[in-house]
Amino acid sequence: MSAQKTPQTMKPATAAKKLDVYLEATPAEFQSGTVSREDLAELRTNPPQWLVDLRAEGPHPKSVVAAKLGVSIAGLARGGVEEALTTAQIEALLADQPDWLQAERKSLVEVRKEEKRIKEQQATRREQSNRKQRFAKPIHHPNED
């Protein structure tokens, strides 16, 4: 006799994060329930109208706001953005380009350039190390005969 499997569920906060939506803006029934993996898959493939609207208009979670503005989440905090923003608010910031936003965007570009440089440098070192190992001659010890 096999035991019936119970579906894996997650908290609404986890599901909202996976859907890239701001939990507090979701319907009450979503916030108060649990979400199974099947429910999550259905929300992704066949989103209800509330999810379509929320993704289009917001409010958006910080990760989405940061991505749309081209800054880091820490950059949002340094710029004084502590709450979720709507798409209209994000577009207004992009149109206005306050000093903090310009500085944070430049900073993120520099950080990404440096990360890329380090990654390339590490790849080059690995490649050189692999080449040395391939061409290294085995050491013959006379006592091993």
HUMO-V935952 format. One line per field, one symbol per residue. psi: psi as a letter, one per 40 degrees, with the letter a starting at -180 (. if undefined). A space follows every 10 residues. Layout:
psi: ???
//
This chain:
psi: hiihhiihii idddddddef ihdeeiiddd deaihidddd dddddghidd dddddddaii idddddddef iiddddddee heiiiidddd ddddddgidd dddddddddd dddddddddd dddddddddd ddddehhihh hdee.
//
